[in-house]
Amino acid sequence: MTKMFCKKFILFLILFFSALTLYGFSFESYGVKGGVMYVRNSHLDSAPSPALPFLGVNAGFHLNKNYFLEPSIIFNWSLYSWSENEKMALPAEIEYADSVLLLNFIIDCPFVLKFRITENVSICPFVSPVFIFRFPIRAWGEGDSSKSDIMSYFYNSRFIFLELGTFVEWYHSPRHSLKARLDALLPVYNLWTESYSITDHFSIKASITFSFLTKNGQQRIAAASAASAARSSEETAR
């Protein structure tokens, strides 16, 4: 069931981004990103809240005026164990004998508002749905027999988040930009599932993205820079 769901979701993503191009939304950038993700663990009888490094890729689509979509996919890994008493998956430390190593894919599609504050710098608040798909890749001890419980726990709605954040983008050359991004992942599923705490799995991500501008992106930035220079000349003339 999990594999079938993931295949359908990947197909949906392919069709969605194909539709963006077909409907004339400008493909403006693509990039690589890296950072760290803090995941709150509110359960005191398990490992402390982990800070997980991650890597990923993203793309940028210009919708209209200052509106953009900037979908991304990142991956990291985490250790979990199954608590039979609590009937929940809990973070495990690396030395724990009965744990499962999970490979996590985190997919978002932020709706972004870009506000240019200088000629080369923009500030960009955004909101996005987020989906976290987890796959077991190795187990130790009794973790092998609890993989199905851990997967059932997470795929019972516990992969749906709401993301709020902002990033600052610096166009340091005509073809490249650098983004410093900070965002919060709200575990909205805690509103309707049985949870130890409403803040369990609340996460914060900090990342740096190095982007390459396509011809569309370069043309838009050049036009915006020219318009900004023209306005500055008019104000100086007055």
C-alpha positions as CSV (number, residue, x, y, z in Angstrom):
1,M,0.0,0.0,0.0
2,T,2.8,2.4,0.9
3,K,4.7,1.7,-2.4
4,M,1.5,2.2,-4.4
5,F,0.7,5.5,-2.7
6,C,4.3,6.8,-3.3
7,K,4.1,5.8,-7.0
8,K,0.8,7.7,-7.4
9,F,2.2,10.7,-5.6
10,I,5.4,10.8,-7.8
11,L,3.2,10.6,-10.9
12,F,1.1,13.5,-9.5
13,L,4.2,15.6,-9.1
14,I,5.4,14.9,-12.6
15,L,2.0,15.9,-14.0
16,F,1.8,18.9,-11.8
17,F,5.1,20.4,-12.9
18,S,4.4,19.5,-16.5
19,A,1.2,21.5,-16.2
20,L,3.0,24.5,-14.8
21,T,5.1,24.6,-18.0
22,L,2.2,23.9,-20.3
23,Y,0.2,26.8,-18.8
24,G,3.0,29.2,-19.5
25,F,4.5,29.6,-16.0
26,S,8.1,30.6,-16.5
27,F,10.7,28.1,-15.4
28,E,13.3,30.4,-13.9
29,S,15.8,28.6,-11.7
30,Y,17.1,25.3,-10.4
31,G,19.5,24.7,-7.5
32,V,21.0,22.6,-4.8
33,K,20.5,23.0,-1.1
34,G,21.8,21.8,2.2
35,G,21.1,22.5,5.8
36,V,20.0,21.1,9.1
37,M,16.6,20.1,10.5
38,Y,15.6,20.1,14.1
39,V,12.8,17.7,15.0
40,R,11.1,18.2,18.4
41,N,10.6,15.0,20.4
42,S,8.3,15.7,23.3
43,H,8.6,12.2,24.8
44,L,11.0,12.3,27.7
45,D,11.7,8.5,27.8
46,S,13.5,8.3,24.5
47,A,16.3,9.9,22.6
48,P,16.6,13.8,22.7
49,S,15.2,15.9,19.8
50,P,17.4,15.1,16.8
51,A,19.1,17.7,14.6
52,L,19.4,16.1,11.1
53,P,21.6,17.3,8.2
54,F,20.0,17.2,4.8
55,L,20.7,17.7,1.1
56,G,18.3,18.4,-1.8
57,V,17.3,20.2,-5.0
58,N,14.8,22.8,-5.9
59,A,13.3,24.7,-8.8
60,G,11.6,28.1,-9.3
61,F,8.6,29.0,-11.4
62,H,7.4,32.6,-12.0
63,L,3.6,32.8,-11.8
64,N,2.7,36.5,-11.9
65,K,4.3,39.8,-10.8
66,N,5.9,38.9,-7.4
67,Y,4.4,35.5,-7.1
68,F,6.4,32.3,-7.4
69,L,6.3,28.5,-6.8
70,E,9.6,27.0,-5.6
71,P,9.1,23.3,-5.1
72,S,11.9,21.2,-3.6
73,I,12.8,17.7,-2.5
74,I,15.3,17.0,0.3
75,F,16.4,13.9,2.0
76,N,17.9,12.9,5.3
77,W,18.0,9.9,7.6
78,S,16.8,9.2,11.1
79,L,16.7,6.4,13.7
80,Y,13.5,5.2,15.3
81,S,12.4,2.4,17.6
82,W,8.9,1.1,18.4
83,S,7.5,1.5,21.9
84,E,5.0,-1.3,22.6
85,N,3.8,0.5,25.7
86,E,3.1,3.8,24.0
87,K,2.2,2.3,20.7
88,M,4.3,4.9,18.9
89,A,7.5,5.4,17.0
90,L,10.2,7.2,19.1
91,P,13.6,8.6,18.1
92,A,16.5,6.3,19.0
93,E,20.1,7.0,19.6
94,I,22.7,5.4,17.4
95,E,23.9,3.0,20.0
96,Y,20.3,1.6,20.7
97,A,20.2,-2.1,19.8
98,D,16.6,-2.3,18.5
99,S,16.2,0.5,16.1
100,V,15.3,1.1,12.4
101,L,17.2,3.5,10.1
102,L,14.8,5.5,8.0
103,L,15.6,7.4,4.8
104,N,13.3,10.4,4.6
105,F,12.2,12.3,1.6
106,I,10.7,15.8,2.3
107,I,8.7,17.3,-0.5
108,D,7.2,20.9,-0.5
109,C,5.9,23.4,-3.0
110,P,6.1,26.9,-1.4
111,F,3.9,29.7,-2.7
112,V,6.4,32.6,-2.5
113,L,6.0,36.4,-2.5
114,K,9.2,38.1,-3.5
115,F,9.9,41.7,-2.4
116,R,13.0,43.4,-3.8
117,I,14.6,45.4,-1.0
118,T,17.8,46.4,-3.0
119,E,18.8,45.9,-6.6
120,N,20.3,42.5,-5.9
121,V,18.5,41.3,-2.7
122,S,14.9,40.1,-2.2
123,I,13.1,39.0,0.9
124,C,10.6,36.1,0.3
125,P,8.0,34.9,2.7
126,F,6.2,31.7,1.8
127,V,3.7,29.0,2.8
128,S,3.5,25.4,1.7
129,P,2.1,21.9,2.3
130,V,4.8,19.4,3.1
131,F,4.9,15.7,2.8
132,I,7.5,13.5,4.5
133,F,7.9,10.0,3.1
134,R,9.9,7.5,5.2
135,F,11.5,4.3,4.0
136,P,13.2,1.7,6.3
137,I,16.7,0.8,4.9
138,R,18.2,-1.1,7.8
139,A,17.2,-2.6,11.1
140,W,19.0,-3.9,14.2
141,G,17.8,-6.4,16.7
142,E,14.0,-6.3,17.3
143,G,13.8,-3.3,15.0
144,D,13.4,-5.8,12.1
145,S,10.1,-7.1,13.5
146,S,8.8,-3.6,14.3
147,K,9.4,-2.0,10.9
148,S,5.8,-2.5,9.9
149,D,4.5,-0.9,13.1
150,I,6.8,2.1,12.6
151,M,5.7,2.5,9.0
152,S,2.0,2.2,9.8
153,Y,2.4,4.8,12.6
154,F,3.9,7.4,10.2
155,Y,1.7,6.7,7.2
156,N,-1.4,7.1,9.4
157,S,-1.5,10.8,8.4
158,R,1.8,11.5,10.2
159,F,3.5,12.7,7.0
160,I,1.4,15.8,6.4
161,F,2.8,19.2,7.6
162,L,2.2,22.9,7.0
163,E,5.3,24.9,6.3
164,L,5.7,28.6,7.1
165,G,9.0,30.5,6.5
166,T,11.0,33.0,4.6
167,F,14.3,33.3,2.7
168,V,16.6,36.1,1.6
169,E,17.8,35.8,-2.0
170,W,21.0,37.5,-3.2
171,Y,21.6,37.7,-7.0
172,H,25.4,37.8,-6.8
173,S,25.8,37.4,-10.5
174,P,23.6,37.5,-13.6
175,R,23.4,33.7,-13.7
176,H,23.4,32.7,-10.0
177,S,21.7,33.5,-6.7
178,L,22.2,32.5,-3.1
179,K,19.3,31.9,-0.7
180,A,19.4,31.7,3.1
181,R,16.2,30.1,4.3
182,L,14.5,29.4,7.6
183,D,11.2,27.6,7.9
184,A,8.9,25.9,10.5
185,L,7.1,22.6,9.8
186,L,3.8,22.4,11.7
187,P,2.6,18.8,12.3
188,V,-1.1,19.5,11.5
189,Y,-1.9,15.8,11.8
190,N,-1.7,16.2,15.6
191,L,-5.0,17.9,15.4
192,W,-6.8,14.7,14.5
193,T,-4.5,11.8,15.4
194,E,-3.7,10.5,18.9
195,S,-0.5,12.3,19.9
196,Y,1.7,12.5,22.9
197,S,1.9,16.3,22.5
198,I,0.5,18.8,20.0
199,T,4.1,19.9,19.3
200,D,5.5,16.5,18.7
201,H,7.5,16.4,15.5
202,F,7.3,20.2,15.2
203,S,10.4,21.0,13.1
204,I,12.6,23.9,12.1
205,K,14.8,23.8,9.0
206,A,17.7,26.2,8.2
207,S,19.3,25.9,4.7
208,I,21.4,27.5,2.1
209,T,20.5,27.2,-1.6
210,F,22.8,27.8,-4.6
211,S,20.6,28.5,-7.7
212,F,21.3,28.6,-11.4
213,L,19.1,31.0,-13.3
214,T,17.6,29.9,-16.7
215,K,17.4,32.4,-19.6
216,N,13.9,33.3,-18.4
217,G,15.2,34.1,-15.0
218,Q,18.1,36.1,-16.3
219,Q,15.8,38.1,-18.5
220,R,13.4,38.9,-15.7
221,I,16.2,40.0,-13.3
222,A,17.7,42.1,-16.0
223,A,14.4,43.8,-16.8
224,A,13.7,44.4,-13.1
225,S,17.1,45.9,-12.6
226,A,16.6,48.2,-15.7
227,A,13.3,49.3,-14.3
228,S,14.8,50.0,-10.9
229,A,17.6,52.0,-12.5
230,A,15.1,54.0,-14.5
231,R,13.1,54.9,-11.4
232,S,16.2,55.9,-9.6
233,S,17.2,58.2,-12.5
234,E,13.8,59.8,-12.5
235,E,13.9,60.4,-8.8
236,T,17.4,61.9,-9.1
237,A,16.2,64.2,-11.9
238,R,13.4,65.5,-9.8
